[in-house]
Amino acid sequence: MSACRAPRGLATRRRATVLATGAAVAALSLTACSGGGTSGGSADTKFVQGKSGVDTVPEGDRKEALELSGKTLEGKPLEVADYKGKVVVLNVWGSWCAPCRAEAPNLAKVAKDTKAKGVQFVGINTRDSNRAPALSFEKAYGVDYPSLYDPIGKLMLRFPKGSLNPQAIPSTIVLDRQGRIAARALTPLSEERLREMLNPLIAEK
């Protein structure tokens, strides 16, 4: 006897469902270890695309970042909103990502240098299936600021569509002292470029 087959209409619907699911997953996935990317946004975002690959938003056009909270790599609770009043640097990284390894010493150094100026770095570790490689990464590169553990990328999806949302790994997003999205880089950052990204926001009161 031949194998049973679903009715043509049902089979078509099943194929459509599978294709739609695959497209949704692809749309939600970040570009792994991308060296850059197309700047997201719309006419409402009003960001200025810099030649250095850093996008900025004028102070009057910035939007509030959504709630970002969870457990750190050490298992401690962390809420980014608790750092309101400081300039917050959010860096999306993975221990498996070569560009992340290249920029890690720069972030660690600038984090130490700017802490007294009211700057707080927070990592968002993603695509590491367990914490051990990520913790080893932090130790190897002298990263002493906390990182939220986000193995499947849920936190990145909280950024509103059309905002300066992370679209690659690594991505760096900077919040101003009011907790608003002020700048974004979709490329690994040198120490110089990171400082250029931060200095105007440090100067704001």
C-alpha positions as CSV (number, residue, x, y, z in Angstrom):
1,M,0.0,0.0,0.0
2,S,1.2,3.5,-0.7
3,A,1.9,5.9,2.2
4,C,-1.0,8.0,3.4
5,R,-0.9,11.6,2.2
6,A,-2.5,14.6,3.7
7,P,-5.1,16.3,1.5
8,R,-3.6,18.7,-0.9
9,G,-5.1,21.8,0.8
10,L,-3.8,20.6,4.2
11,A,-0.3,19.9,2.8
12,T,-0.2,23.3,1.3
13,R,-1.1,24.9,4.5
14,R,1.5,22.9,6.4
15,R,4.2,24.0,3.9
16,A,3.1,27.6,4.3
17,T,3.3,27.4,8.1
18,V,6.8,25.9,7.9
19,L,8.0,28.6,5.5
20,A,6.5,31.3,7.6
21,T,8.0,30.0,10.8
22,G,11.4,29.8,9.1
23,A,11.2,33.3,7.8
24,A,10.2,34.6,11.3
25,V,13.2,32.9,12.9
26,A,15.5,34.3,10.2
27,A,14.2,37.8,10.7
28,L,14.7,37.6,14.5
29,S,18.2,36.2,14.2
30,L,21.2,38.5,14.5
31,T,24.0,38.4,12.0
32,A,26.7,36.4,13.6
33,C,30.0,38.1,13.9
34,S,29.1,40.7,11.3
35,G,31.7,43.4,10.6
36,G,29.0,45.9,9.9
37,G,25.5,46.1,8.7
38,T,22.8,48.2,7.2
39,S,21.6,50.8,9.7
40,G,18.0,50.1,10.8
41,G,15.5,52.8,11.3
42,S,12.8,54.9,9.6
43,A,11.9,58.5,9.1
44,D,10.8,58.5,12.8
45,T,14.2,57.4,14.1
46,K,15.9,60.7,13.0
47,F,19.4,59.3,13.5
48,V,22.5,60.7,11.9
49,Q,24.7,58.1,10.2
50,G,28.4,58.9,10.8
51,K,31.2,58.1,8.4
52,S,32.9,56.1,11.2
53,G,30.0,53.6,11.3
54,V,28.5,55.2,14.4
55,D,24.9,56.3,14.3
56,T,23.8,59.1,16.6
57,V,20.4,60.6,17.6
58,P,20.1,64.3,18.4
59,E,19.2,64.9,22.0
60,G,15.7,66.2,21.3
61,D,14.8,63.1,19.1
62,R,15.9,60.3,21.4
63,K,13.5,57.5,22.5
64,E,13.4,55.7,25.8
65,A,15.0,52.3,25.8
66,L,12.8,49.3,26.7
67,E,13.3,47.5,29.9
68,L,16.4,45.3,29.9
69,S,16.8,43.0,32.8
70,G,17.8,39.5,33.7
71,K,20.5,37.5,35.3
72,T,24.2,38.1,34.8
73,L,26.7,35.5,33.9
74,E,27.4,35.1,37.6
75,G,23.6,34.5,38.2
76,K,22.9,37.9,39.8
77,P,19.8,40.0,38.9
78,L,20.5,43.1,36.9
79,E,18.2,45.9,35.7
80,V,19.7,48.4,33.3
81,A,17.1,51.0,34.5
82,D,19.0,51.1,37.8
83,Y,21.8,52.9,36.1
84,K,19.6,55.8,35.1
85,G,21.6,59.0,35.7
86,K,24.7,57.4,34.1
87,V,25.8,57.0,30.5
88,V,25.2,53.3,29.8
89,V,27.2,51.4,27.2
90,L,25.5,48.1,26.1
91,N,27.8,45.8,24.2
92,V,26.3,42.7,22.5
93,W,29.0,39.9,22.4
94,G,29.7,36.2,22.3
95,S,32.8,34.3,23.3
96,W,32.8,32.5,19.9
97,C,32.9,35.8,18.0
98,A,36.3,36.9,16.6
99,P,35.4,40.6,16.3
100,C,34.2,40.5,19.9
101,R,37.6,39.2,21.0
102,A,39.3,42.0,19.0
103,E,37.3,44.8,20.6
104,A,37.1,43.4,24.2
105,P,40.4,44.9,25.5
106,N,39.3,48.3,24.1
107,L,36.0,48.2,25.9
108,A,37.6,46.9,29.1
109,K,40.1,49.8,29.1
110,V,37.6,52.6,28.3
111,A,35.2,51.2,30.9
112,K,37.8,51.6,33.6
113,D,38.9,55.0,32.4
114,T,35.3,56.4,32.3
115,K,33.8,54.9,35.4
116,A,34.6,58.0,37.5
117,K,32.9,60.1,34.8
118,G,29.5,58.4,35.3
119,V,29.7,55.8,32.6
120,Q,28.5,52.2,33.2
121,F,29.3,49.4,30.8
122,V,26.9,46.4,30.6
123,G,27.5,43.4,28.3
124,I,24.8,41.3,26.7
125,N,26.2,37.9,26.2
126,T,24.4,36.0,23.4
127,R,24.6,32.7,21.6
128,D,26.7,31.0,24.2
129,S,24.9,27.8,25.2
130,N,26.4,27.8,28.6
131,R,28.1,30.4,30.8
132,A,31.6,28.8,31.1
133,P,33.1,30.0,27.8
134,A,31.7,33.5,28.4
135,L,33.2,33.7,31.9
136,S,36.5,32.5,30.5
137,F,36.3,35.3,27.9
138,E,35.7,37.9,30.5
139,K,38.7,36.7,32.6
140,A,41.0,36.5,29.5
141,Y,40.2,40.1,28.4
142,G,40.0,41.8,31.8
143,V,36.2,42.5,31.5
144,D,35.1,43.4,35.0
145,Y,31.7,45.0,34.2
146,P,28.6,42.8,34.4
147,S,27.0,41.0,31.4
148,L,23.4,39.9,31.1
149,Y,23.2,36.3,30.0
150,D,21.0,36.1,26.9
151,P,21.7,32.8,25.1
152,I,18.9,32.9,22.6
153,G,18.8,36.7,21.9
154,K,15.5,37.6,23.7
155,L,16.9,40.9,25.0
156,M,17.8,42.2,21.6
157,L,14.2,41.7,20.4
158,R,13.0,44.1,23.1
159,F,14.4,47.0,21.2
160,P,11.6,48.6,19.1
161,K,11.6,48.1,15.4
162,G,12.8,51.3,13.7
163,S,15.0,52.3,16.6
164,L,18.8,52.1,16.8
165,N,18.5,48.4,17.7
166,P,21.3,45.8,17.6
167,Q,21.5,44.1,14.2
168,A,24.9,42.3,14.4
169,I,27.3,40.7,16.8
170,P,29.1,42.7,18.1
171,S,26.9,45.8,18.4
172,T,27.3,48.6,20.9
173,I,24.4,50.9,22.0
174,V,24.9,53.9,24.2
175,L,22.1,55.3,26.5
176,D,22.2,58.9,27.7
177,R,21.8,59.8,31.3
178,Q,18.0,59.8,30.9
179,G,18.0,56.2,29.7
180,R,17.4,57.1,26.0
181,I,19.0,55.5,23.0
182,A,21.7,58.0,21.8
183,A,24.2,56.1,19.7
184,R,24.9,52.8,18.1
185,A,27.8,51.0,16.4
186,L,27.4,47.8,14.3
187,T,31.1,47.2,14.0
188,P,33.9,46.2,16.4
189,L,35.1,49.4,18.1
190,S,38.7,50.7,18.5
191,E,39.5,52.5,21.7
192,E,39.5,55.8,19.8
193,R,36.1,55.3,18.1
194,L,34.6,54.3,21.4
195,R,35.8,57.4,23.2
196,E,34.5,59.6,20.3
197,M,31.2,57.9,20.7
198,L,31.1,58.5,24.5
199,N,32.6,61.9,25.0
200,P,29.7,64.0,23.7
201,L,27.3,62.1,26.0
202,I,29.6,62.4,29.0
203,A,29.6,66.1,28.4
204,E,25.8,66.3,28.5
205,K,24.2,67.2,31.8
